[in-house]
Amino acid sequence: MTISPIKPHLLSIAIISAGLLLPPQSTYATVAGGVYAYEKGNYQQARAEWLPYAALGNPNALYNLGQLSRMGRGTEQDFIKAEAYYLRAAEKGHVGAQRNLGTLYYFGRINAVDHAKAFNWLIKAATSGDIKSQLMTGTMYFNGEATEKDNIRAYAWIFLSSQSGLTRAISALDKLTAIMTPKEIMQAKDLAPTLISNQLSPDDVGLMVQQQETDKPASSSLKNIIAETMAPPISETPPVGHSAADNYRVQIASFSTETTAKKALKILQDKFPKLWDGRQGNIEYVDLGKKGVFYRLQLSPFNRKSDAQEYCRKLQENNQNCYVIKSP
């Protein structure tokens, strides 16, 4: 039996076809690599990591690129580009993108304020369990913005948000409680669990660029609570008498479990009670793929790097290791 030799061009086609059948490089690892670069302050490298996966429709990559455009990191600040990235991710069910898209419309970052578009996306994120969106949705119901004023639904949404311990939600709930009857409150609490989707698909926070906000107290007027649920996308020097912008943080350590990180935070609070005035502890979840999952214990907020360095120096004088990082 004679075996015909394989022609060179056919061999090339076979090799290329086989290559197409190989499993692609892990999207998870690559997007996580971009998050790692972002955490190091290398925003352009992070952007380069995410662009090809955004082109393939990866929702976390799209969301992260939206974050860069909104904050002006590694690229020009451009709310229209941020909207485009968020929209693509939001349409795929990305909860963080839905929330951020809603805030862009609510605060009029693109054109005029658009409460209807804001409500459309915020209620989607709220239904999926996003606590900040729940607070904003509840406040929009109370204010009658893009929807009929409804104190029962307002209370129900804000009640859900408060269950996570969000300070602004708890303060807002106290104000609502003071103006509602016990019967109305009971109706709202009965309604609350029915508002959440039975098929939650939470975001993979380890693959997302986070921008934490200072947990400011709710204002004296429910009408203004919505304006304080999200910090401005651009960090600015705060006016005298206001809390510092969250531009820098003091990182204490990284832990392999959240429980250990929480214990370390409690020890720190007990050890240095006088250093907590105006500061708060943050436990940042970070998934670096093959490098593992970490829980980073950080203290915030610090407007200027020098403020964070001075705070860290005081801790070091008391034999507590720490270092200063840019806020996520």
C-alpha positions as CSV (number, residue, x, y, z in Angstrom):
1,M,0.0,0.0,0.0
2,T,1.4,3.4,-1.0
3,I,1.0,6.3,1.4
4,S,0.8,9.6,-0.4
5,P,3.0,12.4,1.2
6,I,1.1,15.2,2.9
7,K,1.4,18.3,0.8
8,P,2.9,21.3,2.7
9,H,-0.1,23.5,2.4
10,L,-2.4,20.8,3.7
11,L,0.0,20.3,6.6
12,S,-0.3,24.0,7.4
13,I,-4.0,23.9,7.4
14,A,-4.0,20.8,9.7
15,I,-1.7,22.6,12.2
16,I,-3.8,25.8,12.2
17,S,-7.1,23.8,12.6
18,A,-5.6,21.8,15.5
19,G,-4.6,25.1,17.1
20,L,-8.1,26.3,16.9
21,L,-9.3,23.3,18.8
22,L,-6.9,23.9,21.7
23,P,-8.5,25.3,24.9
24,P,-8.0,29.1,25.1
25,Q,-5.8,30.7,27.8
26,S,-7.8,31.1,31.0
27,T,-9.9,34.2,30.8
28,Y,-10.0,34.1,34.6
29,A,-6.2,34.2,35.0
30,T,-5.7,36.9,32.4
31,V,-8.4,39.2,33.8
32,A,-7.0,38.6,37.3
33,G,-3.6,39.5,36.0
34,G,-5.0,42.9,34.9
35,V,-6.4,43.4,38.4
36,Y,-3.0,42.6,39.8
37,A,-1.4,45.2,37.5
38,Y,-4.1,47.7,38.5
39,E,-3.4,47.1,42.2
40,K,0.3,47.8,41.6
41,G,-0.7,51.2,40.0
42,N,0.2,50.0,36.4
43,Y,-3.1,51.1,34.9
44,Q,-1.9,51.0,31.3
45,Q,-0.8,47.4,31.6
46,A,-4.1,46.5,33.2
47,R,-5.9,48.1,30.4
48,A,-3.8,46.2,27.8
49,E,-4.6,42.9,29.7
50,W,-8.4,43.6,29.6
51,L,-8.8,45.0,26.1
52,P,-8.7,41.7,24.1
53,Y,-11.1,40.0,26.5
54,A,-13.4,42.9,26.4
55,A,-13.4,42.5,22.7
56,L,-14.6,38.9,23.3
57,G,-17.4,40.2,25.5
58,N,-16.0,39.2,28.9
59,P,-18.2,41.2,31.4
60,N,-15.5,41.6,34.0
61,A,-13.0,43.0,31.5
62,L,-15.7,45.4,30.1
63,Y,-16.6,46.5,33.6
64,N,-12.9,47.1,34.5
65,L,-12.3,49.2,31.3
66,G,-15.4,51.2,32.3
67,Q,-13.8,51.9,35.6
68,L,-10.6,53.1,34.0
69,S,-12.5,55.4,31.7
70,R,-14.7,56.8,34.5
71,M,-11.7,57.4,36.8
72,G,-9.2,58.5,34.1
73,R,-6.7,55.9,35.0
74,G,-4.4,54.6,32.3
75,T,-6.5,56.5,29.8
76,E,-8.3,59.9,29.4
77,Q,-11.3,60.3,31.6
78,D,-14.3,59.8,29.4
79,F,-17.8,59.2,30.8
80,I,-19.2,58.3,27.4
81,K,-16.6,55.5,26.9
82,A,-17.3,54.4,30.5
83,E,-21.0,54.2,29.7
84,A,-20.3,52.1,26.6
85,Y,-18.2,49.6,28.5
86,Y,-20.6,49.5,31.4
87,L,-23.6,49.1,29.1
88,R,-22.1,46.0,27.4
89,A,-21.3,44.4,30.7
90,A,-24.6,45.4,32.2
91,E,-26.5,43.8,29.4
92,K,-24.7,40.6,30.2
93,G,-26.0,40.8,33.8
94,H,-22.9,42.3,35.5
95,V,-24.4,43.8,38.6
96,G,-21.5,46.3,39.3
97,A,-21.9,47.6,35.8
98,Q,-25.6,48.0,36.2
99,R,-25.1,50.0,39.4
100,N,-22.4,52.2,38.0
101,L,-24.4,52.8,34.8
102,G,-27.3,53.9,36.9
103,T,-25.2,56.3,38.9
104,L,-23.8,57.9,35.7
105,Y,-27.4,58.6,34.6
106,Y,-28.6,59.7,38.0
107,F,-25.8,62.2,38.5
108,G,-25.9,63.4,34.9
109,R,-22.2,62.5,34.2
110,I,-22.9,62.1,30.5
111,N,-25.5,64.6,29.5
112,A,-28.5,65.8,31.5
113,V,-29.7,63.8,34.6
114,D,-31.9,60.9,33.4
115,H,-33.8,59.4,36.3
116,A,-35.7,57.0,34.1
117,K,-32.5,55.3,32.8
118,A,-31.0,55.4,36.2
119,F,-33.9,53.7,37.8
120,N,-34.0,51.0,35.0
121,W,-30.4,49.9,35.8
122,L,-30.4,50.5,39.6
123,I,-33.5,48.3,40.2
124,K,-31.9,45.5,38.2
125,A,-28.8,45.6,40.4
126,A,-30.9,46.0,43.5
127,T,-32.9,42.9,42.6
128,S,-29.6,41.0,42.2
129,G,-28.7,41.9,45.8
130,D,-26.4,45.0,45.3
131,I,-26.8,46.9,48.6
132,K,-25.9,50.4,47.3
133,S,-28.4,50.0,44.5
134,Q,-31.0,48.9,47.0
135,L,-30.5,52.1,48.9
136,M,-30.6,54.2,45.8
137,T,-33.7,52.4,44.5
138,G,-35.5,52.9,47.8
139,T,-34.6,56.5,47.9
140,M,-35.9,57.0,44.4
141,Y,-39.2,55.4,45.5
142,F,-39.4,57.8,48.4
143,N,-38.6,60.8,46.3
144,G,-40.9,59.8,43.4
145,E,-38.0,59.9,40.9
146,A,-38.8,58.1,37.7
147,T,-41.5,56.2,39.6
148,E,-44.6,56.8,41.7
149,K,-43.8,57.8,45.2
150,D,-44.2,54.7,47.4
151,N,-43.1,54.7,51.0
152,I,-43.8,51.0,51.5
153,R,-41.4,50.1,48.6
154,A,-38.9,52.7,49.7
155,Y,-38.8,51.2,53.2
156,A,-38.6,47.6,51.8
157,W,-35.6,48.4,49.6
158,I,-33.7,50.4,52.2
159,F,-34.5,47.7,54.8
160,L,-32.8,45.2,52.6
161,S,-29.8,47.4,52.2
162,S,-29.5,48.0,55.9
163,Q,-29.4,44.3,56.7
164,S,-25.8,44.3,55.3
165,G,-24.8,47.0,57.9
166,L,-24.5,49.8,55.4
167,T,-24.4,52.9,57.6
168,R,-26.2,55.2,55.2
169,A,-29.0,52.7,54.8
170,I,-29.4,52.3,58.6
171,S,-29.6,56.1,59.0
172,A,-32.1,56.4,56.2
173,L,-34.2,53.6,57.7
174,D,-34.3,55.4,61.0
175,K,-35.7,58.5,59.3
176,L,-38.3,56.5,57.4
177,T,-39.3,54.6,60.6
178,A,-40.1,58.0,62.3
179,I,-42.6,59.0,59.6
180,M,-44.3,55.7,58.9
181,T,-47.0,53.8,60.9
182,P,-46.2,50.4,62.5
183,K,-48.7,48.8,60.0
184,E,-46.8,50.3,57.0
185,I,-43.5,49.1,58.4
186,M,-44.9,45.6,58.8
187,Q,-46.1,45.7,55.2
188,A,-42.7,46.9,54.0
189,K,-40.8,44.2,55.9
190,D,-43.2,41.5,54.5
191,L,-42.6,42.9,51.0
192,A,-38.8,43.1,51.2
193,P,-37.8,39.4,50.6
194,T,-40.1,39.2,47.6
195,L,-38.1,41.9,45.8
196,I,-35.0,39.9,45.5
197,S,-34.4,37.5,42.6
198,N,-34.5,33.8,43.3
199,Q,-31.7,33.3,40.8
200,L,-28.9,35.6,42.0
201,S,-25.8,35.7,39.9
202,P,-23.3,37.8,42.0
203,D,-20.3,39.3,40.4
204,D,-16.9,37.7,40.8
205,V,-15.3,40.5,42.9
206,G,-11.9,39.0,42.6
207,L,-11.9,40.0,38.9
208,M,-13.2,43.5,39.4
209,V,-11.6,46.8,39.9
210,Q,-13.2,48.2,43.1
211,Q,-13.6,51.9,44.0
212,Q,-14.5,52.0,47.6
213,E,-16.2,55.0,49.0
214,T,-16.1,56.6,52.4
215,D,-19.2,55.4,54.3
216,K,-20.6,58.9,54.9
217,P,-23.7,59.3,57.2
218,A,-27.0,59.9,55.6
219,S,-28.1,63.6,55.3
220,S,-30.8,65.1,57.4
221,S,-33.2,65.0,54.5
222,L,-34.3,61.8,52.8
223,K,-34.5,63.8,49.6
224,N,-30.7,64.2,49.7
225,I,-29.7,60.7,50.7
226,I,-29.4,59.6,47.1
227,A,-26.7,62.2,46.5
228,E,-24.5,60.6,49.2
229,T,-24.9,57.0,48.3
230,M,-21.9,57.2,45.9
231,A,-18.8,59.2,46.1
232,P,-17.9,61.4,43.0
233,P,-16.0,59.4,40.4
234,I,-13.2,61.9,40.6
235,S,-11.3,62.2,43.9
236,E,-11.3,65.9,45.0
237,T,-9.9,67.7,48.0
238,P,-12.8,67.8,50.4
239,P,-14.1,71.1,51.8
240,V,-13.3,71.9,55.4
241,G,-15.4,69.9,57.7
242,H,-16.1,67.0,55.3
243,S,-14.6,63.5,55.5
244,A,-11.4,62.9,53.5
245,A,-11.5,61.5,50.0
246,D,-10.5,57.9,49.8
247,N,-7.4,58.4,47.6
248,Y,-4.9,56.4,49.7
249,R,-5.0,53.6,52.3
250,V,-2.8,52.1,54.9
251,Q,-2.5,48.3,54.3
252,I,-1.7,46.2,57.4
253,A,-1.4,42.7,55.9
254,S,-3.0,40.1,53.6
255,F,-4.7,37.0,55.0
256,S,-5.7,33.7,53.5
257,T,-9.2,33.7,55.1
258,E,-11.7,36.4,55.7
259,T,-12.2,35.2,59.3
260,T,-8.5,35.8,60.1
261,A,-8.7,39.2,58.5
262,K,-11.7,40.2,60.6
263,K,-9.9,38.9,63.8
264,A,-6.9,41.0,62.9
265,L,-9.1,44.1,62.4
266,K,-10.7,43.6,65.8
267,I,-7.3,43.3,67.5
268,L,-6.2,46.4,65.8
269,Q,-9.3,48.3,66.9
270,D,-8.7,47.2,70.5
271,K,-5.0,47.9,70.4
272,F,-5.2,51.4,68.9
273,P,-8.5,52.9,69.9
274,K,-7.3,56.5,69.7
275,L,-6.2,56.1,66.0
276,W,-9.7,55.3,64.7
277,D,-11.2,58.7,64.7
278,G,-12.5,59.2,61.2
279,R,-11.0,56.0,59.9
280,Q,-12.5,52.7,59.0
281,G,-11.3,49.2,58.4
282,N,-11.7,47.6,54.9
283,I,-11.2,43.9,54.0
284,E,-10.6,43.7,50.3
285,Y,-11.2,40.4,48.6
286,V,-8.6,39.7,45.8
287,D,-8.5,36.6,43.6
288,L,-5.2,36.4,41.8
289,G,-5.9,33.1,40.0
290,K,-3.1,30.6,40.5
291,K,-1.5,32.9,43.0
292,G,-4.4,32.3,45.3
293,V,-7.2,34.2,47.1
294,F,-6.3,36.9,49.7
295,Y,-8.1,39.2,52.1
296,R,-6.3,42.5,52.5
297,L,-6.8,44.5,55.7
298,Q,-6.7,48.2,54.9
299,L,-7.5,51.4,56.8
300,S,-9.1,54.4,55.1
301,P,-9.8,57.1,54.1
302,F,-6.8,59.3,53.4
303,N,-7.0,62.2,51.0
304,R,-3.2,62.8,50.7
305,K,-0.4,60.3,50.6
306,S,1.4,62.2,53.3
307,D,-1.5,61.8,55.6
308,A,-1.5,58.0,55.1
309,Q,2.3,57.9,55.6
310,E,2.0,59.8,58.8
311,Y,-0.7,57.5,60.1
312,C,1.4,54.5,59.1
313,R,4.4,56.0,60.9
314,K,2.4,56.2,64.1
315,L,1.5,52.5,63.8
316,Q,5.1,51.5,63.1
317,E,6.2,53.4,66.3
318,N,3.9,51.0,68.1
319,N,5.5,47.9,66.4
320,Q,2.6,47.5,63.9
321,N,3.8,46.9,60.3
322,C,2.0,48.7,57.5
323,Y,2.6,50.5,54.2
324,V,0.7,53.0,52.0
325,I,-1.1,52.1,48.8
326,K,-3.4,53.9,46.3
327,S,-7.0,53.2,46.9
328,P,-8.6,50.6,44.6
